[in-house]
Amino acid sequence: MEKEIIQWIYEAGEKIKAALKEDALQVDHKSGRTDIVTNVDKEIQDFLVGKIEAFDPDAKILGEENGQDTTPIDKGRVFVIDPIDGTLNFVYQKENFCIMIAVYEEGVGQLGFIYDVMRDDLFWGGPLVDAVYHNEEKISAPANKKLEEGLLGVGVSIYANNFQHTKDIGVQTMGVRVLGCAGLDFIAILKGTQIGYLSLLSPWDYAAGSIMMNYFGMPTCGADNQPLSFSGREYFRGLTPAAMEQAKEYKN
């Protein structure tokens, strides 16, 4: 299955690059001024859904676009799709965005894929293949650093408002970074260049990254250290084990 998914991701990436070259973006607003979606987001999700349905007609889809955003993940095989993670970056920077796909079986994460399209950089893996890969090279778990030993990725709004003690945690680190793309934050964690990520995310934002983090023994959780709900937008915390223990000391 992983080989098929990788091929779909590369094909989707080429479609996105072609759309950028053609300057054919149509931008609409969803819930607010900065919550945008493009015709390409919708087209790429439709493309991936078509590939999945041909490969496994019984599979279910949890995806950001096209009314597929409420599917539960706890029954059967569920593909979680973010066709373009970092749409603002996609529109305004033409880079720093990712395609993300995750596969869950009976609610258990099996495979995650994060593809940095413009850098042609793919991180993928999980329990089903008993490894995590950077392109074709197997990688090892990042060093188990404490808060004071590394950089932390954050969502700007929750840092500014100190939601769930995000700022309190951030000031204990070597510095915070705001990338505007969950996929890039997860890539930084897997590479070992960030110790973690705190933000408000939807399931398609954190599904793939969580699978690979958890495979490496790096914990993830929601608000008040509770399990992630995979339903709607929620607080996400993912850190090295050592940093997570320190973060748990901050309680509401």
Contacts in CASP RR format, 6 or more apart in sequence:
PFRMAT RR
TARGET T0000
AUTHOR 0000-0000-0000
METHOD contacts of the structure
MODEL  1
MEKEIIQWIYEAGEKIKAALKEDALQVDHKSGRTDIVTNVDKEIQDFLVG
KIEAFDPDAKILGEENGQDTTPIDKGRVFVIDPIDGTLNFVYQKENFCIM
IAVYEEGVGQLGFIYDVMRDDLFWGGPLVDAVYHNEEKISAPANKKLEEG
LLGVGVSIYANNFQHTKDIGVQTMGVRVLGCAGLDFIAILKGTQIGYLSL
LSPWDYAAGSIMMNYFGMPTCGADNQPLSFSGREYFRGLTPAAMEQAKEY
KN
1 55 0 8 1.000
1 103 0 8 1.000
1 111 0 8 1.000
1 128 0 8 1.000
2 111 0 8 1.000
2 124 0 8 1.000
2 125 0 8 1.000
2 128 0 8 1.000
2 129 0 8 1.000
4 51 0 8 1.000
4 55 0 8 1.000
5 101 0 8 1.000
5 103 0 8 1.000
5 111 0 8 1.000
5 113 0 8 1.000
5 124 0 8 1.000
6 113 0 8 1.000
6 122 0 8 1.000
6 124 0 8 1.000
8 47 0 8 1.000
8 48 0 8 1.000
8 51 0 8 1.000
8 52 0 8 1.000
8 101 0 8 1.000
9 99 0 8 1.000
9 101 0 8 1.000
9 113 0 8 1.000
9 115 0 8 1.000
9 122 0 8 1.000
10 115 0 8 1.000
11 47 0 8 1.000
12 44 0 8 1.000
12 47 0 8 1.000
12 48 0 8 1.000
12 83 0 8 1.000
12 99 0 8 1.000
13 44 0 8 1.000
13 99 0 8 1.000
13 115 0 8 1.000
13 117 0 8 1.000
15 40 0 8 1.000
15 43 0 8 1.000
15 44 0 8 1.000
15 47 0 8 1.000
16 40 0 8 1.000
16 44 0 8 1.000
16 84 0 8 1.000
16 90 0 8 1.000
16 99 0 8 1.000
16 117 0 8 1.000
17 117 0 8 1.000
17 118 0 8 1.000
19 25 0 8 1.000
19 40 0 8 1.000
19 43 0 8 1.000
20 94 0 8 1.000
24 39 0 8 1.000
24 40 0 8 1.000
25 38 0 8 1.000
25 39 0 8 1.000
25 40 0 8 1.000
25 91 0 8 1.000
26 38 0 8 1.000
26 39 0 8 1.000
27 36 0 8 1.000
27 37 0 8 1.000
27 38 0 8 1.000
27 91 0 8 1.000
28 36 0 8 1.000
28 37 0 8 1.000
28 38 0 8 1.000
29 35 0 8 1.000
29 36 0 8 1.000
29 37 0 8 1.000
30 36 0 8 1.000
30 37 0 8 1.000
34 88 0 8 1.000
36 87 0 8 1.000
36 88 0 8 1.000
36 91 0 8 1.000
37 65 0 8 1.000
37 87 0 8 1.000
38 84 0 8 1.000
38 87 0 8 1.000
38 90 0 8 1.000
38 91 0 8 1.000
40 83 0 8 1.000
40 84 0 8 1.000
40 90 0 8 1.000
41 64 0 8 1.000
41 65 0 8 1.000
41 83 0 8 1.000
41 84 0 8 1.000
41 87 0 8 1.000
42 65 0 8 1.000
42 66 0 8 1.000
42 83 0 8 1.000
44 83 0 8 1.000
44 84 0 8 1.000
44 99 0 8 1.000
45 63 0 8 1.000
45 64 0 8 1.000
45 65 0 8 1.000
45 66 0 8 1.000
45 68 0 8 1.000
45 81 0 8 1.000
45 83 0 8 1.000
46 66 0 8 1.000
48 79 0 8 1.000
48 81 0 8 1.000
48 83 0 8 1.000
48 101 0 8 1.000
49 61 0 8 1.000
49 66 0 8 1.000
49 68 0 8 1.000
49 81 0 8 1.000
52 59 0 8 1.000
52 61 0 8 1.000
52 79 0 8 1.000
53 59 0 8 1.000
56 77 0 8 1.000
58 76 0 8 1.000
58 77 0 8 1.000
59 76 0 8 1.000
59 77 0 8 1.000
59 78 0 8 1.000
59 79 0 8 1.000
60 71 0 8 1.000
60 75 0 8 1.000
60 76 0 8 1.000
60 77 0 8 1.000
60 78 0 8 1.000
60 79 0 8 1.000
61 68 0 8 1.000
61 71 0 8 1.000
61 78 0 8 1.000
61 79 0 8 1.000
61 81 0 8 1.000
62 68 0 8 1.000
62 69 0 8 1.000
62 70 0 8 1.000
62 71 0 8 1.000
62 72 0 8 1.000
62 73 0 8 1.000
62 78 0 8 1.000
62 79 0 8 1.000
62 80 0 8 1.000
62 81 0 8 1.000
62 203 0 8 1.000
62 204 0 8 1.000
62 207 0 8 1.000
62 230 0 8 1.000
63 69 0 8 1.000
63 71 0 8 1.000
63 80 0 8 1.000
63 81 0 8 1.000
63 82 0 8 1.000
63 83 0 8 1.000
63 204 0 8 1.000
64 81 0 8 1.000
64 82 0 8 1.000
64 83 0 8 1.000
64 202 0 8 1.000
64 204 0 8 1.000
65 83 0 8 1.000
68 81 0 8 1.000
69 202 0 8 1.000
69 204 0 8 1.000
69 232 0 8 1.000
70 231 0 8 1.000
71 78 0 8 1.000
72 78 0 8 1.000
72 230 0 8 1.000
72 231 0 8 1.000
73 80 0 8 1.000
73 104 0 8 1.000
73 107 0 8 1.000
73 203 0 8 1.000
73 207 0 8 1.000
73 230 0 8 1.000
74 106 0 8 1.000
74 107 0 8 1.000
75 106 0 8 1.000
75 107 0 8 1.000
76 105 0 8 1.000
76 106 0 8 1.000
76 107 0 8 1.000
77 103 0 8 1.000
77 104 0 8 1.000
77 105 0 8 1.000
78 103 0 8 1.000
78 104 0 8 1.000
78 105 0 8 1.000
78 107 0 8 1.000
79 101 0 8 1.000
79 102 0 8 1.000
79 103 0 8 1.000
80 100 0 8 1.000
80 101 0 8 1.000
80 102 0 8 1.000
80 103 0 8 1.000
80 104 0 8 1.000
80 203 0 8 1.000
80 204 0 8 1.000
80 207 0 8 1.000
80 208 0 8 1.000
81 100 0 8 1.000
81 101 0 8 1.000
81 204 0 8 1.000
82 98 0 8 1.000
82 99 0 8 1.000
82 100 0 8 1.000
82 101 0 8 1.000
82 204 0 8 1.000
82 205 0 8 1.000
82 208 0 8 1.000
83 99 0 8 1.000
84 90 0 8 1.000
84 97 0 8 1.000
84 98 0 8 1.000
84 99 0 8 1.000
85 97 0 8 1.000
85 98 0 8 1.000
85 99 0 8 1.000
85 100 0 8 1.000
85 181 0 8 1.000
85 182 0 8 1.000
85 183 0 8 1.000
85 204 0 8 1.000
85 205 0 8 1.000
86 96 0 8 1.000
86 97 0 8 1.000
86 98 0 8 1.000
86 180 0 8 1.000
86 181 0 8 1.000
86 182 0 8 1.000
87 97 0 8 1.000
88 180 0 8 1.000
89 95 0 8 1.000
89 96 0 8 1.000
89 97 0 8 1.000
89 180 0 8 1.000
89 181 0 8 1.000
90 97 0 8 1.000
94 118 0 8 1.000
95 118 0 8 1.000
95 119 0 8 1.000
96 118 0 8 1.000
96 179 0 8 1.000
96 180 0 8 1.000
96 181 0 8 1.000
96 184 0 8 1.000
97 116 0 8 1.000
97 117 0 8 1.000
97 118 0 8 1.000
97 181 0 8 1.000
98 114 0 8 1.000
98 115 0 8 1.000
98 116 0 8 1.000
98 117 0 8 1.000
98 181 0 8 1.000
98 182 0 8 1.000
98 183 0 8 1.000
98 184 0 8 1.000
98 187 0 8 1.000
99 113 0 8 1.000
99 114 0 8 1.000
99 115 0 8 1.000
99 117 0 8 1.000
100 112 0 8 1.000
100 113 0 8 1.000
100 114 0 8 1.000
100 115 0 8 1.000
100 182 0 8 1.000
100 183 0 8 1.000
100 204 0 8 1.000
100 205 0 8 1.000
100 207 0 8 1.000
100 208 0 8 1.000
100 209 0 8 1.000
101 111 0 8 1.000
101 112 0 8 1.000
101 113 0 8 1.000
101 208 0 8 1.000
102 109 0 8 1.000
102 111 0 8 1.000
102 112 0 8 1.000
102 113 0 8 1.000
102 204 0 8 1.000
102 207 0 8 1.000
102 208 0 8 1.000
102 209 0 8 1.000
102 210 0 8 1.000
102 211 0 8 1.000
103 109 0 8 1.000
103 110 0 8 1.000
103 111 0 8 1.000
103 112 0 8 1.000
103 128 0 8 1.000
104 110 0 8 1.000
104 207 0 8 1.000
108 127 0 8 1.000
109 126 0 8 1.000
109 127 0 8 1.000
109 207 0 8 1.000
109 210 0 8 1.000
109 211 0 8 1.000
109 214 0 8 1.000
110 126 0 8 1.000
110 127 0 8 1.000
110 128 0 8 1.000
110 211 0 8 1.000
111 124 0 8 1.000
111 125 0 8 1.000
111 126 0 8 1.000
111 127 0 8 1.000
111 128 0 8 1.000
111 129 0 8 1.000
111 211 0 8 1.000
112 124 0 8 1.000
112 125 0 8 1.000
112 126 0 8 1.000
112 207 0 8 1.000
112 208 0 8 1.000
112 209 0 8 1.000
112 211 0 8 1.000
112 212 0 8 1.000
113 122 0 8 1.000
113 123 0 8 1.000
113 124 0 8 1.000
113 125 0 8 1.000
113 208 0 8 1.000
114 122 0 8 1.000
114 123 0 8 1.000
114 124 0 8 1.000
114 183 0 8 1.000
114 186 0 8 1.000
114 187 0 8 1.000
114 208 0 8 1.000
114 209 0 8 1.000
114 212 0 8 1.000
115 121 0 8 1.000
115 122 0 8 1.000
115 123 0 8 1.000
116 122 0 8 1.000
116 183 0 8 1.000
116 184 0 8 1.000
116 187 0 8 1.000
121 134 0 8 1.000
121 135 0 8 1.000
121 187 0 8 1.000
122 133 0 8 1.000
122 134 0 8 1.000
122 135 0 8 1.000
123 132 0 8 1.000
123 133 0 8 1.000
123 134 0 8 1.000
123 186 0 8 1.000
123 187 0 8 1.000
123 190 0 8 1.000
123 212 0 8 1.000
124 132 0 8 1.000
124 133 0 8 1.000
124 212 0 8 1.000
125 131 0 8 1.000
125 132 0 8 1.000
125 133 0 8 1.000
125 211 0 8 1.000
125 212 0 8 1.000
125 215 0 8 1.000
126 132 0 8 1.000
126 211 0 8 1.000
126 212 0 8 1.000
126 215 0 8 1.000
127 211 0 8 1.000
127 215 0 8 1.000
131 138 0 8 1.000
132 138 0 8 1.000
132 139 0 8 1.000
132 190 0 8 1.000
132 212 0 8 1.000
132 215 0 8 1.000
132 216 0 8 1.000
133 139 0 8 1.000
134 190 0 8 1.000
134 191 0 8 1.000
139 190 0 8 1.000
141 216 0 8 1.000
141 217 0 8 1.000
141 218 0 8 1.000
142 189 0 8 1.000
142 190 0 8 1.000
142 191 0 8 1.000
142 192 0 8 1.000
142 216 0 8 1.000
142 218 0 8 1.000
142 240 0 8 1.000
143 192 0 8 1.000
143 240 0 8 1.000
144 240 0 8 1.000
144 241 0 8 1.000
144 242 0 8 1.000
145 195 0 8 1.000
145 240 0 8 1.000
145 242 0 8 1.000
145 243 0 8 1.000
146 195 0 8 1.000
146 240 0 8 1.000
146 242 0 8 1.000
146 243 0 8 1.000
146 246 0 8 1.000
147 169 0 8 1.000
147 170 0 8 1.000
147 172 0 8 1.000
147 173 0 8 1.000
147 195 0 8 1.000
147 243 0 8 1.000
147 246 0 8 1.000
147 247 0 8 1.000
148 172 0 8 1.000
148 173 0 8 1.000
148 174 0 8 1.000
149 174 0 8 1.000
149 195 0 8 1.000
150 173 0 8 1.000
150 174 0 8 1.000
150 175 0 8 1.000
150 194 0 8 1.000
150 195 0 8 1.000
151 173 0 8 1.000
151 174 0 8 1.000
151 175 0 8 1.000
151 176 0 8 1.000
151 177 0 8 1.000
151 188 0 8 1.000
151 193 0 8 1.000
151 194 0 8 1.000
151 195 0 8 1.000
152 169 0 8 1.000
152 170 0 8 1.000
152 173 0 8 1.000
152 175 0 8 1.000
152 176 0 8 1.000
152 177 0 8 1.000
152 194 0 8 1.000
152 195 0 8 1.000
152 196 0 8 1.000
152 197 0 8 1.000
152 198 0 8 1.000
153 176 0 8 1.000
153 177 0 8 1.000
153 178 0 8 1.000
153 179 0 8 1.000
153 185 0 8 1.000
153 188 0 8 1.000
153 194 0 8 1.000
153 196 0 8 1.000
153 197 0 8 1.000
153 198 0 8 1.000
153 199 0 8 1.000
154 166 0 8 1.000
154 170 0 8 1.000
154 176 0 8 1.000
154 177 0 8 1.000
154 178 0 8 1.000
154 197 0 8 1.000
154 198 0 8 1.000
154 199 0 8 1.000
155 166 0 8 1.000
155 178 0 8 1.000
155 180 0 8 1.000
155 198 0 8 1.000
155 199 0 8 1.000
155 200 0 8 1.000
156 178 0 8 1.000
157 163 0 8 1.000
157 200 0 8 1.000
158 164 0 8 1.000
158 166 0 8 1.000
158 198 0 8 1.000
158 199 0 8 1.000
158 200 0 8 1.000
158 235 0 8 1.000
159 166 0 8 1.000
159 167 0 8 1.000
159 170 0 8 1.000
159 176 0 8 1.000
159 178 0 8 1.000
159 198 0 8 1.000
160 167 0 8 1.000
162 168 0 8 1.000
163 200 0 8 1.000
163 235 0 8 1.000
164 198 0 8 1.000
164 223 0 8 1.000
164 224 0 8 1.000
164 235 0 8 1.000
164 237 0 8 1.000
164 250 0 8 1.000
164 252 0 8 1.000
165 247 0 8 1.000
165 250 0 8 1.000
165 251 0 8 1.000
165 252 0 8 1.000
166 198 0 8 1.000
168 250 0 8 1.000
169 198 0 8 1.000
169 246 0 8 1.000
169 247 0 8 1.000
169 250 0 8 1.000
170 176 0 8 1.000
170 198 0 8 1.000
172 246 0 8 1.000
173 195 0 8 1.000
177 185 0 8 1.000
177 188 0 8 1.000
177 194 0 8 1.000
179 185 0 8 1.000
179 188 0 8 1.000
182 197 0 8 1.000
182 199 0 8 1.000
182 201 0 8 1.000
182 205 0 8 1.000
182 206 0 8 1.000
182 209 0 8 1.000
183 205 0 8 1.000
183 208 0 8 1.000
183 209 0 8 1.000
185 194 0 8 1.000
185 196 0 8 1.000
185 197 0 8 1.000
185 199 0 8 1.000
186 197 0 8 1.000
186 208 0 8 1.000
186 209 0 8 1.000
186 212 0 8 1.000
186 213 0 8 1.000
188 194 0 8 1.000
188 196 0 8 1.000
188 197 0 8 1.000
189 195 0 8 1.000
189 196 0 8 1.000
189 197 0 8 1.000
189 213 0 8 1.000
189 218 0 8 1.000
189 238 0 8 1.000
190 209 0 8 1.000
190 212 0 8 1.000
190 213 0 8 1.000
190 216 0 8 1.000
195 239 0 8 1.000
195 240 0 8 1.000
195 243 0 8 1.000
196 218 0 8 1.000
196 238 0 8 1.000
196 239 0 8 1.000
196 240 0 8 1.000
196 243 0 8 1.000
197 236 0 8 1.000
197 237 0 8 1.000
197 238 0 8 1.000
197 239 0 8 1.000
198 235 0 8 1.000
198 236 0 8 1.000
198 237 0 8 1.000
198 238 0 8 1.000
199 205 0 8 1.000
199 235 0 8 1.000
199 236 0 8 1.000
200 233 0 8 1.000
200 234 0 8 1.000
200 235 0 8 1.000
200 236 0 8 1.000
201 233 0 8 1.000
201 234 0 8 1.000
201 236 0 8 1.000
202 232 0 8 1.000
202 233 0 8 1.000
202 234 0 8 1.000
203 228 0 8 1.000
203 230 0 8 1.000
203 231 0 8 1.000
203 232 0 8 1.000
205 236 0 8 1.000
206 220 0 8 1.000
206 228 0 8 1.000
206 236 0 8 1.000
207 230 0 8 1.000
210 220 0 8 1.000
210 228 0 8 1.000
210 238 0 8 1.000
213 219 0 8 1.000
213 220 0 8 1.000
213 238 0 8 1.000
214 220 0 8 1.000
217 241 0 8 1.000
218 238 0 8 1.000
218 239 0 8 1.000
218 240 0 8 1.000
218 241 0 8 1.000
218 244 0 8 1.000
219 238 0 8 1.000
219 239 0 8 1.000
219 241 0 8 1.000
219 244 0 8 1.000
220 228 0 8 1.000
220 236 0 8 1.000
220 237 0 8 1.000
220 238 0 8 1.000
221 227 0 8 1.000
221 228 0 8 1.000
221 237 0 8 1.000
221 238 0 8 1.000
221 244 0 8 1.000
222 228 0 8 1.000
222 229 0 8 1.000
222 234 0 8 1.000
222 235 0 8 1.000
222 236 0 8 1.000
222 237 0 8 1.000
223 234 0 8 1.000
223 235 0 8 1.000
224 251 0 8 1.000
224 252 0 8 1.000
225 237 0 8 1.000
225 248 0 8 1.000
228 234 0 8 1.000
228 236 0 8 1.000
237 244 0 8 1.000
237 247 0 8 1.000
238 244 0 8 1.000
239 247 0 8 1.000
END
